[in-house]
Amino acid sequence: MIFERAKILRKNLTPSEKMLWKELRSNKLLGLRFKAQHPIDQFIVDFYCHQLKLVIELDGGIHLNRDQKEYDQGRTYELNQFGIKILRFRNEEVENNLRTVLEKIKSECNHALSPLEGVGGKNNSNE
């Protein structure tokens, strides 16, 4: 059921999700593979990089609602239990300053990649 829901969400990305997905898809960002609307446990996250255990969430106006904030906090807690880090951006940040959002994502990815270098990953200098 969750996989069908994720498929529907992938076909109906919000305008800000489409903007960011254009920059993340096809390993465009640092050669990392991101998936859009990806199921993790009982949740569907906006974007996920399995290699780095990194989720990127885009928040619209509904996320200002108190009940939604509480839900988001619980969801973040549960995903953190899997060792997953979550980066959150407001839709307006993506729509009005995509370059800054991408720089923040790149910075987090580079930080997460640094301990992986030389551990048999694609960042090995023997390649």
Backbone torsions as a table, in degrees:
resi	resn	phi	psi	omega
1	MET	NA	-43.3	-178.6
2	ILE	-66.6	-32.3	-179.9
3	PHE	-69.1	-36.6	176.2
4	GLU	-65.6	-41.0	178.7
5	ARG	-63.6	-42.0	178.8
6	ALA	-62.3	-40.8	179.2
7	LYS	-62.1	-42.0	177.6
8	ILE	-62.7	-44.4	179.6
9	LEU	-63.1	-38.5	178.2
10	ARG	-62.3	-34.3	179.7
11	LYS	-78.2	-13.0	-175.9
12	ASN	-128.5	49.6	179.0
13	LEU	-63.4	147.3	175.4
14	THR	-71.5	164.3	178.4
15	PRO	-56.3	-41.3	180.0
16	SER	-70.0	-36.2	176.2
17	GLU	-63.7	-40.7	178.3
18	LYS	-61.4	-42.1	-179.7
19	MET	-61.4	-47.8	-177.9
20	LEU	-70.6	-39.4	-179.9
21	TRP	-60.3	-36.6	178.2
22	LYS	-58.0	-31.7	-178.8
23	GLU	-88.6	-21.6	-176.3
24	LEU	-97.8	-29.3	-172.7
25	ARG	-66.4	161.7	176.7
26	SER	56.4	34.9	175.7
27	ASN	58.0	30.8	-176.8
28	LYS	-70.1	-28.9	-176.4
29	LEU	-95.6	104.2	176.9
30	LEU	56.3	23.0	179.6
31	GLY	73.1	11.9	-177.7
32	LEU	-88.2	143.8	178.7
33	ARG	-92.8	117.1	173.6
34	PHE	-107.3	147.8	174.3
35	LYS	-117.3	140.2	178.4
36	ALA	-92.7	142.0	176.4
37	GLN	48.2	63.3	-173.2
38	HIS	-102.5	128.3	177.6
39	PRO	-71.6	133.0	171.2
40	ILE	-135.1	114.4	-175.2
41	ASP	56.4	-125.8	-179.3
42	GLN	-94.2	6.2	-176.9
43	PHE	-106.4	157.3	169.9
44	ILE	-119.6	119.3	-178.4
45	VAL	-98.2	154.2	-177.5
46	ASP	-62.7	-53.2	-179.9
47	PHE	-141.1	141.1	-176.8
48	TYR	-140.2	132.9	172.2
49	CYS	-112.8	106.7	-177.5
50	HIS	-63.4	-41.0	-177.9
51	GLN	-54.9	-39.3	-177.3
52	LEU	-102.3	-2.2	-173.4
53	LYS	50.3	53.3	-176.5
54	LEU	-122.6	127.6	175.7
55	VAL	-109.1	138.6	171.9
56	ILE	-117.1	122.6	180.0
57	GLU	-114.8	137.5	174.3
58	LEU	-110.3	128.9	-174.6
59	ASP	-111.5	125.7	173.4
60	GLY	-90.9	-171.7	-176.5
61	GLY	-58.2	-31.0	-178.4
62	ILE	-61.0	-25.1	-177.9
63	HIS	-73.7	-4.5	174.0
64	LEU	-84.7	-16.8	178.8
65	ASN	-64.9	137.3	-176.3
66	ARG	-57.4	-46.6	-179.9
67	ASP	-62.5	-40.5	179.2
68	GLN	-66.8	-39.0	177.8
69	LYS	-60.6	-42.9	178.7
70	GLU	-63.6	-42.8	177.6
71	TYR	-60.6	-46.2	-179.4
72	ASP	-60.9	-39.8	179.2
73	GLN	-64.2	-43.1	178.1
74	GLY	-64.5	-40.9	179.0
75	ARG	-64.4	-43.8	177.2
76	THR	-60.2	-45.3	179.2
77	TYR	-57.6	-47.7	-178.0
78	GLU	-64.7	-41.9	178.8
79	LEU	-67.3	-36.2	176.6
80	ASN	-60.8	-29.6	178.4
81	GLN	-64.5	-21.9	175.8
82	PHE	-89.3	4.3	-177.8
83	GLY	80.2	19.3	-177.5
84	ILE	-95.2	132.7	175.3
85	LYS	-96.2	143.6	-178.7
86	ILE	-120.8	127.6	170.5
87	LEU	-105.3	130.5	179.9
88	ARG	-116.9	137.8	175.2
89	PHE	-134.5	147.0	174.6
90	ARG	-80.4	149.1	178.3
91	ASN	-52.0	-40.8	-177.9
92	GLU	-62.6	-34.1	177.9
93	GLU	-62.7	-44.4	-179.6
94	VAL	-65.7	-46.7	-175.6
95	GLU	-69.3	-33.8	-174.6
96	ASN	-101.2	-18.5	-176.1
97	ASN	-151.2	57.0	-176.6
98	LEU	-56.9	-39.6	-178.4
99	ARG	-59.1	-43.2	179.2
100	THR	-66.4	-41.5	177.5
101	VAL	-59.9	-46.3	179.7
102	LEU	-63.0	-37.9	177.9
103	GLU	-65.1	-39.2	177.4
104	LYS	-65.1	-41.0	178.8
105	ILE	-65.8	-45.6	178.6
106	LYS	-59.0	-42.9	179.7
107	SER	-60.6	-44.9	178.4
108	GLU	-65.0	-41.0	179.1
109	CYS	-64.4	-44.7	178.8
110	ASN	-61.6	-40.5	177.8
111	HIS	-62.2	-43.6	-179.2
112	ALA	-71.7	-31.1	-179.1
113	LEU	-74.5	-31.0	-172.4
114	SER	-55.6	-42.0	177.7
115	PRO	-72.6	-15.8	-179.1
116	LEU	-82.1	-17.4	-177.2
117	GLU	-62.3	134.7	177.8
118	GLY	78.6	8.9	-179.7
119	VAL	-107.3	34.9	178.3
120	GLY	83.5	4.9	178.4
121	GLY	-82.8	-177.8	-176.9
122	LYS	-73.9	-3.6	178.7
123	ASN	-89.6	7.5	177.9
124	ASN	-61.7	139.7	-179.7
125	SER	-77.1	-7.9	179.1
126	ASN	-79.3	-2.7	-178.1
127	GLU	-86.8	NA	NA
